[in-house]
Each structure stands twice: as C-alpha cells, then as structure tokens.
Amino acid sequence: MNLPDLIFGQQRNMWRFVVYMHSGSIIQPISFAPNPISFVSHLPEAFCYGMFQPWPWQLSKWFYFPLGLENFVLPVLIAILVYKINSQTLPIRPALMLALLAGITIVVISAFTTPVIGSLIRYRMPGLLLMVLAVMAYLFSMRGNSLNKPTN
C-alpha cells in the first residue's frame, strides 16, 4: 500500500469532480508528488492549510467570518497549554495523545484531498474536535493537579 499515491489519486479525483461540477469556492490543492519524501515534506503545509482555511483574505462571504474566527481557537488553546506546561510537568496520557494524533491525521488528509473551502471545513471538523478535546483535557488535568498540590 502506497499511502502518498492513494492520497495523490484521491486529490486528483476530487479536483476533476470539482472542476466538472463548477463548484464554488475552489482553492488550489497542495502540490506534491506521489512519493513518500514529497508527501512527508508537505505535511506541515497540509496541516496549516487544513487548520487555517479560509485565510482572512478569503473571507468573501459574510458566513465565512465565524469560520475564520474558529481557526484561531486551537492555536490559542495550545498557547495556553504551552504556557501552563512551563510551571508543571504533565504525565503522558496515551488516550489524549491518540486523540491528538487522530485529529491531526484527519486534518492533514482532508487538506491534501479537498479543494473546496466548504468541504474542507466540514471534513476537518472531527479532527478539530478531537484536538480541542485533547488539549482541553490536558488543561483541565493540569488544573486538577494544581488544586491537589499541598501548600507550605
């Protein structure tokens, strides 16, 4: 099984379908070759592409504005988590790490294969939800740890 080749084929099929159907809000797909090196080198781009579409300059319709604001929820939560980590040590929680990894995978695959903003927003939603829940669970577990610390 060649995952980059399968994702490349799906991207090509989605692009052909979108062009054939004259879909609105078409966005340029991520260009990558169907080989592992190209695929891995484009993973960060795909994550950013999947997380932050629509970009602020693409907010052409009024109903895109709430979607544009939603793009900054996870980065703000991650910034709070990183800030809080400096003061505490967090245990590795496999379930939360799995949820975070599954969320990232959903967002990346959606970004590689979906050339329409509306579809990308719908397809990334489960991944975004998993990532937000994992980060929130870590934040709440840190809050519980700080409440249980003895004071001297």
ChimeraX attribute file (.defattr): number of C-alpha atoms within 10 A of each C-alpha:
attribute: neighborCount
match mode: 1-to-1
recipient: residues
	/A:1	5
	/A:2	9
	/A:3	12
	/A:4	19
	/A:5	15
	/A:6	12
	/A:7	17
	/A:8	20
	/A:9	14
	/A:10	15
	/A:11	22
	/A:12	16
	/A:13	13
	/A:14	17
	/A:15	20
	/A:16	13
	/A:17	13
	/A:18	17
	/A:19	12
	/A:20	9
	/A:21	9
	/A:22	10
	/A:23	11
	/A:24	11
	/A:25	15
	/A:26	16
	/A:27	15
	/A:28	11
	/A:29	18
	/A:30	18
	/A:31	13
	/A:32	17
	/A:33	13
	/A:34	16
	/A:35	13
	/A:36	14
	/A:37	11
	/A:38	13
	/A:39	20
	/A:40	13
	/A:41	11
	/A:42	17
	/A:43	18
	/A:44	12
	/A:45	15
	/A:46	22
	/A:47	19
	/A:48	13
	/A:49	20
	/A:50	26
	/A:51	26
	/A:52	16
	/A:53	21
	/A:54	24
	/A:55	14
	/A:56	14
	/A:57	7
	/A:58	14
	/A:59	15
	/A:60	11
	/A:61	7
	/A:62	8
	/A:63	9
	/A:64	18
	/A:65	14
	/A:66	10
	/A:67	18
	/A:68	18
	/A:69	12
	/A:70	14
	/A:71	19
	/A:72	12
	/A:73	12
	/A:74	18
	/A:75	13
	/A:76	11
	/A:77	16
	/A:78	16
	/A:79	11
	/A:80	13
	/A:81	16
	/A:82	12
	/A:83	11
	/A:84	15
	/A:85	14
	/A:86	9
	/A:87	10
	/A:88	11
	/A:89	10
	/A:90	14
	/A:91	9
	/A:92	9
	/A:93	10
	/A:94	9
	/A:95	10
	/A:96	18
	/A:97	15
	/A:98	14
	/A:99	19
	/A:100	20
	/A:101	16
	/A:102	17
	/A:103	22
	/A:104	21
	/A:105	16
	/A:106	19
	/A:107	26
	/A:108	23
	/A:109	18
	/A:110	26
	/A:111	29
	/A:112	26
	/A:113	21
	/A:114	27
	/A:115	25
	/A:116	21
	/A:117	21
	/A:118	16
	/A:119	14
	/A:120	22
	/A:121	22
	/A:122	10
	/A:123	18
	/A:124	22
	/A:125	16
	/A:126	16
	/A:127	22
	/A:128	24
	/A:129	15
	/A:130	20
	/A:131	25
	/A:132	20
	/A:133	17
	/A:134	21
	/A:135	21
	/A:136	17
	/A:137	13
	/A:138	20
	/A:139	20
	/A:140	12
	/A:141	14
	/A:142	20
	/A:143	12
	/A:144	11
	/A:145	13
	/A:146	12
	/A:147	10
	/A:148	9
	/A:149	8
	/A:150	6
	/A:151	5
	/A:152	3
